[in-house]
């Protein structure tokens, strides 16, 4: 009964045809939600830091720009390189920076969906194609719905490059480690090399991802010893070595010390430990209040019950693995909050919280799947004898999940924000395009530009200011070869 979804359509009874329709409709609504948000990448426009990177790329190129920042500001080598992609496209294809920026954000959004889908598909090897499509779309829509800042997740390149690539690399590596432990399998050398390269790239994006990944790899090796499985020490050492190299490159940057000197509230270890605990608990509370998160985890439980593992582990092993996965995810998130508090003296910024959300949601997904699998027979028996027995049926489950998904997306933080700001999104982009045209065509050395009349937080957070010598005015002026750029309402 639980695997009827994989029977060819011609051989399915009427109920299975309705199930096929149900799963198709279930895929449709999160797909529309994601398509709408991904389409808005066409309205994204460069802001403050983006112009600084664009101007430096035009003057120095990729390598020298990375080197300059590495020695003065940050060791995030890969993020620094990726942020220069739009001006590189603009120069190579002779298109405007605005167009190149939107194209870059659209490609990153597509890669984000592909990577999260791969992580979900690898976690459900026994599900049918339609069920996998629903799970992949529902997970991605849950991430976007619950993101502390959807702008920093999809529409601002300087934030995306630092936190989205390492987030998806982390969940892919975590998923492979848990999958191998759950199925008592080993890593192939090809998979180990891919994990090593992915871990290296992720560690080069920010200061804390390397620590995350080293903890995950160490926990994988320890769990193999605990469960009496093949340890594959050489494979784990290869992955950890690559991650360690990337992490050392980032944290050794001389620019890190310069940046910390500019933040006098940082560097207090004891207070950071306590404040990070409070910060992370607040973040966890927000995570658990998001409708999309609750519905997604409920969907994970129902899908696990409906598709029992043909080769289940001993229940106590599944419970230990589930609790360990969730504990590691929570520990990584706490470390991120602590590292930011220690380095800056401030609460973790929303763009970095996006990375914590992605890890915690995926770690919770694996944990719920393993726990439900461990107690599957008892739970199925209880549900079968209750008024909710239809939830596991071939029609009831896709229908109920479809309705719950629609409600959760509509009530999510991102859904509410999108409805509130919908009418201002395109006018904002028009204003950005008009500003670009003015700065490109004006023969004046000093240019006065109008401030944005539409300021949707979904797409922007800052505008030109009265001070021509500070960010973002200075970088905008240099990129467009002007001596100064002022806001139109600035008294002079």
Secondary structure in CASP SS format (residue, H / E / C, confidence):
PFRMAT SS
TARGET T0000
AUTHOR 0000-0000-0000
METHOD secondary structure of the structure
MODEL  1
X C 1.00
X C 1.00
X C 1.00
X H 1.00
X H 1.00
X H 1.00
X C 1.00
X C 1.00
X H 1.00
X H 1.00
X H 1.00
X C 1.00
X C 1.00
X H 1.00
X H 1.00
X H 1.00
X H 1.00
X H 1.00
X H 1.00
X H 1.00
X H 1.00
X H 1.00
X H 1.00
X H 1.00
X H 1.00
X H 1.00
X H 1.00
X H 1.00
X H 1.00
X H 1.00
X H 1.00
X H 1.00
X H 1.00
X H 1.00
X H 1.00
X H 1.00
X H 1.00
X H 1.00
X H 1.00
X H 1.00
X H 1.00
X H 1.00
X H 1.00
X C 1.00
X C 1.00
X C 1.00
X C 1.00
X H 1.00
X H 1.00
X H 1.00
X H 1.00
X H 1.00
X H 1.00
X H 1.00
X H 1.00
X H 1.00
X H 1.00
X H 1.00
X H 1.00
X H 1.00
X H 1.00
X H 1.00
X H 1.00
X H 1.00
X H 1.00
X H 1.00
X H 1.00
X H 1.00
X H 1.00
X H 1.00
X H 1.00
X H 1.00
X C 1.00
X C 1.00
X C 1.00
X C 1.00
X H 1.00
X H 1.00
X H 1.00
X H 1.00
X H 1.00
X H 1.00
X C 1.00
X C 1.00
X H 1.00
X H 1.00
X H 1.00
X H 1.00
X H 1.00
X H 1.00
X H 1.00
X H 1.00
X H 1.00
X C 1.00
X C 1.00
X C 1.00
X H 1.00
X H 1.00
X H 1.00
X H 1.00
X H 1.00
X H 1.00
X H 1.00
X H 1.00
X H 1.00
X H 1.00
X H 1.00
X H 1.00
X H 1.00
X H 1.00
X H 1.00
X H 1.00
X H 1.00
X H 1.00
X H 1.00
X H 1.00
X H 1.00
X H 1.00
X H 1.00
X H 1.00
X H 1.00
X H 1.00
X H 1.00
X C 1.00
X C 1.00
X C 1.00
X C 1.00
X C 1.00
X H 1.00
X H 1.00
X H 1.00
X H 1.00
X H 1.00
X H 1.00
X H 1.00
X H 1.00
X H 1.00
X H 1.00
X H 1.00
X H 1.00
X H 1.00
X H 1.00
X H 1.00
X H 1.00
X H 1.00
X H 1.00
X C 1.00
X C 1.00
X C 1.00
X H 1.00
X H 1.00
X H 1.00
X H 1.00
X H 1.00
X C 1.00
X C 1.00
X H 1.00
X H 1.00
X H 1.00
X H 1.00
X H 1.00
X H 1.00
X H 1.00
X H 1.00
X H 1.00
X H 1.00
X H 1.00
X H 1.00
X H 1.00
X H 1.00
X H 1.00
X H 1.00
X H 1.00
X H 1.00
X H 1.00
X H 1.00
X H 1.00
X H 1.00
X H 1.00
X H 1.00
X H 1.00
X H 1.00
X C 1.00
X C 1.00
X C 1.00
X C 1.00
X C 1.00
X C 1.00
X H 1.00
X H 1.00
X H 1.00
X H 1.00
X H 1.00
X H 1.00
X H 1.00
X H 1.00
X H 1.00
X H 1.00
X H 1.00
X H 1.00
X H 1.00
X H 1.00
X H 1.00
X C 1.00
X C 1.00
X C 1.00
X C 1.00
X C 1.00
X H 1.00
X H 1.00
X H 1.00
X H 1.00
X H 1.00
X H 1.00
X H 1.00
X H 1.00
X H 1.00
X H 1.00
X H 1.00
X H 1.00
X H 1.00
X H 1.00
X H 1.00
X H 1.00
X H 1.00
X H 1.00
X C 1.00
X C 1.00
X C 1.00
X C 1.00
X C 1.00
X C 1.00
X H 1.00
X H 1.00
X H 1.00
X H 1.00
X H 1.00
X H 1.00
X H 1.00
X H 1.00
X H 1.00
X H 1.00
X H 1.00
X H 1.00
X H 1.00
X H 1.00
X H 1.00
X H 1.00
X H 1.00
X H 1.00
X H 1.00
X C 1.00
X C 1.00
X H 1.00
X H 1.00
X H 1.00
X H 1.00
X H 1.00
X H 1.00
X H 1.00
X H 1.00
X C 1.00
X C 1.00
X C 1.00
X C 1.00
X C 1.00
X C 1.00
X C 1.00
X H 1.00
X H 1.00
X H 1.00
X H 1.00
X H 1.00
X H 1.00
X H 1.00
X H 1.00
X H 1.00
X H 1.00
X H 1.00
X H 1.00
X H 1.00
X H 1.00
X H 1.00
X H 1.00
X H 1.00
X H 1.00
X H 1.00
X H 1.00
X H 1.00
X C 1.00
X H 1.00
X H 1.00
X H 1.00
X H 1.00
X H 1.00
X H 1.00
X H 1.00
X H 1.00
X H 1.00
X H 1.00
X H 1.00
X H 1.00
X H 1.00
X H 1.00
X H 1.00
X H 1.00
X C 1.00
X C 1.00
X C 1.00
X C 1.00
X C 1.00
X C 1.00
X C 1.00
X C 1.00
X H 1.00
X H 1.00
X H 1.00
X H 1.00
X H 1.00
X H 1.00
X H 1.00
X H 1.00
X H 1.00
X H 1.00
X H 1.00
X H 1.00
X H 1.00
X H 1.00
X H 1.00
X H 1.00
X H 1.00
X H 1.00
X H 1.00
X H 1.00
X H 1.00
X H 1.00
X H 1.00
X H 1.00
X H 1.00
X H 1.00
X H 1.00
X H 1.00
X H 1.00
X H 1.00
X C 1.00
X C 1.00
X C 1.00
X C 1.00
X C 1.00
X H 1.00
X H 1.00
X H 1.00
X H 1.00
X H 1.00
X H 1.00
X H 1.00
X H 1.00
X H 1.00
X H 1.00
X H 1.00
X H 1.00
X H 1.00
X H 1.00
X H 1.00
X H 1.00
X H 1.00
X H 1.00
X H 1.00
X H 1.00
X H 1.00
X H 1.00
X H 1.00
X H 1.00
X H 1.00
X C 1.00
X H 1.00
X H 1.00
X H 1.00
X H 1.00
X H 1.00
X H 1.00
X H 1.00
X H 1.00
X H 1.00
X C 1.00
X C 1.00
X C 1.00
X C 1.00
X H 1.00
X H 1.00
X H 1.00
X H 1.00
X C 1.00
X C 1.00
X C 1.00
X H 1.00
X H 1.00
X H 1.00
X H 1.00
X H 1.00
X H 1.00
X H 1.00
X H 1.00
X H 1.00
X H 1.00
X H 1.00
X H 1.00
X H 1.00
X H 1.00
X H 1.00
X H 1.00
X C 1.00
X H 1.00
X H 1.00
X H 1.00
X H 1.00
X H 1.00
X H 1.00
X H 1.00
X H 1.00
X H 1.00
X H 1.00
X H 1.00
X H 1.00
X H 1.00
X H 1.00
X H 1.00
X H 1.00
X H 1.00
X H 1.00
X H 1.00
X H 1.00
X H 1.00
X H 1.00
X H 1.00
X H 1.00
X H 1.00
X H 1.00
X H 1.00
X H 1.00
X H 1.00
X C 1.00
X C 1.00
X C 1.00
X C 1.00
X E 1.00
X E 1.00
X E 1.00
X E 1.00
X C 1.00
X C 1.00
X C 1.00
X C 1.00
X C 1.00
X C 1.00
X C 1.00
X C 1.00
X C 1.00
X C 1.00
X C 1.00
X C 1.00
X C 1.00
X C 1.00
X C 1.00
X C 1.00
X C 1.00
X C 1.00
X C 1.00
X C 1.00
X C 1.00
X C 1.00
X C 1.00
X H 1.00
X H 1.00
X H 1.00
X H 1.00
X H 1.00
X H 1.00
X H 1.00
X C 1.00
X C 1.00
X C 1.00
X C 1.00
X E 1.00
X E 1.00
X E 1.00
X E 1.00
X C 1.00
X C 1.00
X C 1.00
X C 1.00
X C 1.00
END
